[in-house]
Structure formats: C-alpha cells, structure tokens
Amino acid sequence: MTTPDFATYIASLPRVLAGAAALFRDAEGHVLLVEPNYRDGWALPGGTIESDTGETPRQGARRETEEEIGLDVELGRLLAVDWVHGTARPPLVAYLYDGGVLAEDDLKSIRLQEEELLSWRLVPQEELTAYLPGELGRRVLAALEVLAEGTGTAELENGHRVG
C-alpha cells in the first residue's frame, strides 16, 4: 500500500474518543469529585487523552489531575475500562486509575483550575450516584468494588460489567 493510500485508509477508519481519570479517596473512603463549569453535574479529575501527541491513558490521567486540582500524583493500577456508546458523539473509551488515599495535607493543597472547575468535594460512596448519574456513577462504583475485593481491572460497557 502506498503512503497516500494508507493515509486515505486511516482517514476512513471509525473514530473513538479516549479519556482518563483518577479515583482519589480520603481516609474515610469518600471519593473526590470536581464540579466543571462547562457542563452540569460532577466528575472525577481527568479528561481527554492527547493521543495525537503520543500521550498514553496513564499519562493523560496524571496530566489532567495536575492541571485540574494541582496534585502531581503517581497513579496506581488501572481499575476500570469503560466503553461508552455515543449518540451525538463517537464512542468513548474511559480509563479509570487508582489515585490512592489523599492525606489531609494533600486535600489542603488542592488548587482548582479556575478555567474549567467551580469546586470540589468529598462524597460518601452511598451518595455517589446522586452526583454521578449513569455510566460514570456505575464506573466509579465498579472501581471501588475492584479496590475492596482486590480483583482485576473491571471491563465495562456503559458502566455495566461485561465478560
């Protein structure tokens, strides 16, 4: 295949978006959520993987965490991978990494990226789906199960376990 033919072939392939986030908890097991200013609802620290620049999912989650909340943290293991079908957008592959337990000093050092975030809060597990409805809430609960049970990465579709 010649170079122009290969470029045409690549351009014809389906598109998939990719995002990565970190799951941070406090000593009581509450989950750190952020409130974006560009859409309704709450989220985890994270965002789009800059794959065009060669960024990996783990690198993207770490970069986004540093940009959004000012913490440069070595992330732990991959807790969940979620395939989320899109209606007005291509499908999304969402990677969720263990950010670990934040000490009181870590929580005090959080500095929000004011261009994107309004606030942050720690939410008890039983209240998560009120803040994170749909697939994101299910994804976070699946990741918390992985942590509690010491099992392998959860494979999800729209936040539901598969496989």
PADRENTOR-840787 format. One record per residue: x, y, z of N, C-alpha, C in turn. Coordinates in pm, whole numbers. Each point is the difference from the previous one (the first is absolute). Layout:
ATOM     n.u     n.v     n.w    ca.u    ca.v    ca.w     c.u     c.v     c.w
ATOM       X       Y       Z       X       Y       Z       X       Y       Z
...
This chain:
ATOM     n.u     n.v     n.w    ca.u    ca.v    ca.w     c.u     c.v     c.w
ATOM      86    -118       0     -86     118       0      90     124       0
ATOM     -26      92     -90      80     121      -7     -40      95     111
ATOM      82      98      28     -25      94     109    -133      74     -15
ATOM     -33      58    -119    -130      68     -11    -117     -97      23
ATOM      13    -125     -49    -105     -98      20     -15     -34     148
ATOM     111     -12      70      -4     -31     143     -64     116      77
ATOM      35     124     -34     -60     117      66    -151       4     -25
ATOM     -43     -32    -121    -143      -5     -31     -68    -108      82
ATOM      66    -114       8     -54    -112      80     -15      41     147
ATOM     103      59      57      -4      43     140    -113     101      20
ATOM     -14      95     -90    -104     102      10    -140     -61      -7
ATOM     -12    -117     -62    -131     -63     -15     -41     -84     121
ATOM      93     -25      92     -31     -86     114     -94      70      99
ATOM     -79     -79      75     -88      58     102      79      76     105
ATOM     -62      98      61      64      81     104     -53     -39     137
ATOM      88       4      98     -33     -26     139      68     107      84
ATOM     -73      58      94      59      94      93      60     -77     116
ATOM      99      58      68      62     -67     114      20     100     113
ATOM     -39     -41     120      16      83     117      60     -81     113
ATOM      56      70      97      60     -67     116     -21      85     123
ATOM     -21     -67     113     -25      70     126      65     -75     115
ATOM       4      67     114      57     -59     121    -106      -3     109
ATOM      -1    -109      74     -93     -19     112      77      23     130
ATOM     -25     116      62      64      35     127    -100     -17     113
ATOM      50     -46     115     -83     -13     118      68      63     119
ATOM     -80      30     103      58      44     127       7    -120      94
ATOM      47      21     122      18    -109      96    -131     -71      33
ATOM    -113      69     -13    -130     -61      29     -61     -68    -123
ATOM      67       5    -114     -51     -64    -119     -88      87     -86
ATOM     -13     129      35     -76      91     -85      77      25    -129
ATOM     -73      21    -109      59      17    -133       7     149     -35
ATOM     114      42     -52      20     139     -41     -66      24    -136
ATOM     -93      95      -4     -67      39    -123      27     147     -29
ATOM      -4      35    -128      17     139     -42    -125      44     -74
ATOM     -28     131       6    -117      57     -66      46      86    -118
ATOM     -19     -50    -123      40      78    -118     -90     121     -19
ATOM      55     104     -63     -80     119     -30     -55      -3    -142
ATOM      37     -98     -80     -40      -6    -140    -114     -97     -26
ATOM     -49     -67     105    -116     -89     -13     -60     -23     139
ATOM    -121     -51       3     -66     -30     126      59    -125      62
ATOM     -10      -9     131      40    -121      69     142       1      52
ATOM      41    -114      52     130     -19      61      80    -103     -79
ATOM     129      -8      27      88     -92     -72     117     -39      90
ATOM      83     -86     -51     128     -33      63     107      87     -64
ATOM     110      25      71     112      69     -66      48     -85    -119
ATOM       2      60    -117      40     -72    -119     -46      73    -124
ATOM      17     -65    -114     -42      65    -125      48     -78    -120
ATOM       9      69    -111      35     -59    -128     148     -37      -5
ATOM      27    -116     -55     137     -44     -23      49      66    -128
ATOM     112      67       6      56      68    -117      79    -100     -84
ATOM     -73     -94     -58      64    -109     -74      74      47    -124
ATOM     -42     113     -58      69      52    -118     143      40      30
ATOM      29      26     127     137      37      40      76    -120      56
ATOM     -64    -118      -1      66    -120      51     -29     -28     147
ATOM     -88      77      61     -31     -19     141     -75    -132      20
ATOM      37     -72     105     -68    -125      36    -114      30      97
ATOM     -91     -95      22    -107      22      97      52      36     140
ATOM     100     -71      48      55      28     133      60     140       5
ATOM      74      38    -102      58     135      -5    -109     106      -4
ATOM    -106     -26     -77    -111      94     -10     -70      20     133
ATOM     -24    -108      72     -64      11     132      87      79      96
ATOM     129     -24      -2      90      73      90       7     148     -37
ATOM      13      29    -130       6     139     -46    -129      74      36
ATOM    -113     -61     -29    -128      64      29     -17      24     150
ATOM      43     -94      82     -10      16     145      84     119      46
ATOM     120      10     -52      86     113      37     -62     132     -47
ATOM     -51       1    -125     -59     123     -52    -126      40      77
ATOM     -85     -96      29    -130      31      58       2      28     150
ATOM      78     -79      76      -2      18     146     137      29      60
ATOM     101      13     -84     132      40      47      79    -108      71
ATOM     -41    -126     -10      74    -110      63      69     -84    -107
ATOM     131     -12      11      76     -85     -90      27    -130      75
ATOM     -83     -99     -26       2    -124      76      31    -117     -93
ATOM      91     -86      44      26    -125     -71    -125     -87      17
ATOM     -64     -32    -111    -126     -74       7      26    -149      19
ATOM     -94     -65      67       7    -144      22     -54     -76    -119
ATOM     -53    -115      29     -40     -90    -107    -128      44     -72
ATOM     -19     -57    -117    -119      23     -79    -115     -76      66
ATOM    -105      72      39    -113     -61      69    -112     -40     -95
ATOM     -24      81    -103    -111     -27     -92      28      58    -137
ATOM     -53     -69    -101      -3      49    -137    -146     -10     -44
ATOM     -54     111     -48    -142       7     -33     -18      45    -145
ATOM     -75     -79     -77     -39      38    -136    -135      66      11
ATOM      -8     129     -33    -123      76      15     -49      39    -139
ATOM    -116     -54     -36     -60      31    -130     -35     148      -7
ATOM      13      59    -116     -34     141     -18    -121      16     -90
ATOM     -77     104      26    -113      29     -89      35     120     -87
ATOM      44     109      60      36     120     -77     152      12     -12
ATOM      70    -108      30     146      -2      -7      46    -143     -25
ATOM     127     -17     -40      51    -138     -14       3     -71     135
ATOM      16    -131       0      14     -72     127     122      51      77
ATOM      -2     -21     131     108      42      89      55    -122      72
ATOM     131     -12       5      65     -97      87      52      79     120
ATOM     -49     -36     120      37      72     123      85     -90      88
ATOM     119      47      33      92     -71      88      -8      63     138
ATOM      -7     -83     105      -8      51     136     111     -63      83
ATOM      88      87      53     116     -43      77     -19      28     148
ATOM      70     -79      82      -2      21     145      91     118      34
ATOM     -60     107      53      78     115      44      48     -14     143
ATOM     -55     -99      71      41     -25     137     -79      80     101
ATOM      46     -11     123     -62      71     113      80     128      24
ATOM     -71     111       1      65     130      21       1      33     148
ATOM     116      40      48      15      44     139     -59     141      14
ATOM     -18      42     122     -57     132      28      83     111     -67
ATOM     133     -13       3      87     100     -65     -23       4    -151
ATOM     -22    -118     -62     -29      -4    -143    -129      74     -30
ATOM    -103     -25      79    -129      65     -21      11     151      14
ATOM      80      45      97      19     145      20      77      64    -114
ATOM      78     -79     -73      82      57    -108     -73      -1    -135
ATOM    -125     -45      -4     -74      -1    -126     -21     144     -47
ATOM      35      24    -125     -19     130     -65     -74     -24    -131
ATOM    -122      52      -8     -84     -25    -117      44      79    -122
ATOM     -15     -61    -115      22      68    -127    -125      85     -25
ATOM      10     129      27    -116      88      -2     -63      14    -138
ATOM      76     -27    -109     -56       8    -135    -103    -109     -25
ATOM       7    -111      77     -88    -114     -26     -85     -43     120
ATOM      44      30     122     -66     -58     118     -53     107      95
ATOM    -117     -29      57     -62      89      98      35     -39     143
ATOM       3    -131      29      23     -45     137      39    -147       2
ATOM      30     -50     120      25    -142      21     -62     -39     132
ATOM     -23    -128      17     -54     -49     126      30    -149      14
ATOM      -9     -47     124      14    -141      30    -140     -56      24
ATOM     -33    -109     -69    -135     -55       3       5    -145      50
ATOM     -85     -33      98      -8    -139      47     -47     -92    -112
ATOM      44    -124       3     -32     -96    -105    -150     -13     -22
ATOM     -79       0     107    -145     -19     -14     -69     119     -67
ATOM      67     113     -14     -59     117     -65      54      24    -142
ATOM      93     -83     -45      67      24    -128     -94      10    -118
ATOM     -99     -88      -8     -86       1    -119     -91     123      -5
ATOM     -16      68     113     -74     127      -3      83     109     -68
ATOM     132      -8      11      91      97     -62      46     -45    -139
ATOM      10    -131     -17      52     -57    -125    -104     -98     -56
ATOM    -103      51     -66    -101     -91     -53      50     -76    -122
ATOM     -69    -106     -34      30     -74    -121     130     -78       6
ATOM      63     -10    -118     118     -87     -12     117      45      86
ATOM      16     129      22     113      45      82     -16     -48     145
ATOM    -119      11      54     -25     -49     136      23    -149      10
ATOM     -49     -75     -98      21    -145       0     148     -34     -14
ATOM      72      78     -82     144     -23     -19      75      18     132
ATOM     -32     107      71      68      26     128     -34    -109     102
ATOM    -126     -42       7     -36    -107      94      70    -131     -35
ATOM      13     -30    -130      73    -121     -41     147      10      40
ATOM      59     117     -15     140      19      39      17     -15     151
ATOM     -95      51      78       7     -16     145     -14    -147      40
ATOM     -81     -76     -74     -11    -145      23     133     -68     -26
ATOM      66      37    -111     130     -57     -33      98      24     115
ATOM      -1     121      54      89      33     111     -34     -81     126
ATOM    -129      -9      31     -43     -69     122      27    -150      -7
ATOM     -19     -58    -118      13    -145     -16     140     -43     -41
ATOM      82      96     -42     135     -34     -46       0     -78    -130
ATOM    -103      22     -82     -10     -73    -127      67      79    -112
ATOM      -2     -58    -119      63      63    -115     -85     112     -57
ATOM      54      64    -101     -66     111     -68    -141     -39     -45
ATOM     -97      90      23    -137     -24     -43     -15      42    -146
ATOM     -52     -90     -82     -34      31    -138    -148      38      -2
ATOM     -28     120     -50    -136      53       5     -48      46    -138
ATOM    -130      -3     -17     -65      63    -114    -112      87      57
ATOM      10     129     -22     -96      96      56     -11     -15     151
ATOM     111     -32      64       5     -12     145     -43    -135      54
ATOM     -42     -92     -85     -43    -133      43     112    -101     -25
ATOM      23     -89      95     102    -104     -16     -35     -93    -115
ATOM     103     -38     -75     -15    -100    -107     112    -103      16
ATOM     -16    -111     -66     105    -102       2       7     -83     124
